[in-house]
Amino acid sequence: MESERLLIRAPKPGDGATINAAIVESFNELKLWLPWAQKVPSLVESETFACEAHDQHREKGSLPFLLFRKEDGALVGASGFPRINWDVPMLELGYWCRSSDARAGYISEAAGCLTRFAFERAGANRVEIRVDSRNRRSCAVAERLGYSLDGTLRNDAWDFSGQSLRDTRVYSMVFLKELRKPEPSS
């Protein structure tokens, strides 16, 4: 997929070193909010992620994406759908930005593109964004894109420091299909 400034694609084998460099640069910010960012991954672990993420796309268990700036091919972050319920279908959208590219609007641009993808190509009826209520920048992305705040789950999980309970804001966007009354049977 492409947006105005980004090429958005699935991870593939060979992406590990690029992913690792972005995580290492951004680790101090990422570890505050993301469960997978509690230790710096090795190059091997990042390459394993790239290979497994590639396979996940084929199996549609989750749909991770990498965000590359068109201008120079630099990885600016990642996004995707880590939790999917195909029965609804409902996709949960997550995202993170490389620290050196934060506040440039890349995440809002990518999240908007992926929201359209969820509804138009994946057939979603609902897209959710779940955010630690203290993560104001991630909350602002959901709000900027027009997601509705469904509510706040108070004290629903330990924060990643393990020192305090956190509140999770649940934002959603739904695709309202025309509901039709079933035809009476004869």
N, C-alpha and C positions, 0 to 999 in steps of 0.2 A: 504494500500500500504506500501511497505517497500523500503527504499533506503539503502545504505551501513550502515549508522549509525542511521537511523531514522525509527520509525514506524509512518506512516502518516494516520490519521483516522478522520472521522467525529466526531464532538462533540456529546456528549450524556448526558442525564440527569445524574446528579451526578458529572459532571466535573466542576461545577461552582467555587468551592473553589480553585481548582488547577489553573484555568484560572485567578481568581481574584488575587492570590498571584503573578503570573507572571506580571500582569498588574500593580499592586501596586509597585512592585520592579522596573519596567521599565517606570513608568508613566512620569517622567521628559523628557525622550527621545521621548516617543510615542506622547506626546501632541504637539510636534513641527510639526509633519507630518500627523497625522491621525485625521479625523473629529470626530470619536467616542471617542477619548481619551482626551476630553477637561475637564472632571472631573473624579475623581476616582470613579469607580463603587462600589456599595455595594455588599456584598456577594449574596444578593437576585437578584440584577440586573445581576450579572455574571451567576448565575444559570438559570435565565430566558433566557439569551443569549444561554446557552448550550442547553436548551430544544427547543428553537425556531430554532437554527441552525440545530439540529437533524431533525426537521420537514422540514426545507428548503431542506435538502438533498433528502428527499422522494419526494418533489414536484419539485425539480430541478429548483427552482427560483434563488438560488445562491448555491454555493458549498463551504462552509467553511471547513477547515481542521485544526487539531491540530497536532503539531510536537513533538513527544516524543523521547527522546534519548533511544535507545535500551539497552544500557549498564546499566542504572539505572532507566529507566522509567520516568525521569524528563521531564516536559514540557519545551521545549526550545523556543517555539514561535508558531506562527500560520500563515497560508497561505490560499489560496483558490481563488475562483472566485466570487467576489462580484457582478459583472455585467456580464450578459450573454445575448446574442442575438441568440436564437436558429434558427432564420431564415437564418443566414449566414452559419453556426454557428460561432460566435465569443465569446471568453471568455476573460475577463480581469483578470489578475493575480495580486494579492496583497500579501503582506507578512510583518511580523514584527518578531523581535527576542527579547527574554528576554535579558535584559542588561548584566547579568552575563555570558551569552553564546555568546555575540556578538563577531565577528571576528574569530569564530571557523569554519566558512564555512557551518554552518547548513542551512542557508537560501539559499545559492547557490545550495546546494545539494537537498533541498526540492523543490525549484523552478524548477530545472532541471527535477526532477521526475514528478512534476505536469504538466510541459510543455508536457512531453511525454504522460502523462495521457490524456491531452486535445486533442492531435492529434490522439492517438491510441485507446482510449476507449470512449471519448466523441464525436469524429467525427468532431473536430474543423477544420475550414479552416484558422482561424486567432486567435492568442493569443496576447493580448496587455498588456503592463505594463505602467501605467501612474505614473509619479514621479515628485514631486516638484524638479525643477532643482537645488536647493540648497542642496538636500539630496544626497550627493555624494556617500554614501555607497549603497543606493538603486539603483542609476544609475549604479554603478559598477556591481551589481548583473546582471542586464539586459545585460550589455555589455559583462561580463564574459561568459554568456550563449549563446552569439551569436545573441541576438536580434538586429534588425536594428533600428536605430533612424529615425523614420518617420518625426519628426520635433518637434519644440518647440512652444507651444501655449503661446504667450507673454501676460502678464498681464491678464490671463484668469480667475483668481479667487483671492479672498482675502486669505491671509495666515491665519492660525488658530489663530494667535494672534489678527487678525483684524486690524493690524497696517500698512500692506503694501500689495501690489498686488504681486502675485507670477506668475512665469512661470512654465508651466507643460511640461515636456518632454514626448513624446509618442513614446514608443518602440513597435515593433511588430515582430512576427515571423509568417510566413504563410506556409501553406501546399499547395504545387503546384501540383494540380491534372492535369493529362493530359487532355487538352481541345480537344474535338473532334468536327469537323465540322458536323453539322446536315446533315443527309441523305436527298437528294432532294426528295420531294413528287412526286408521279407519277400522 
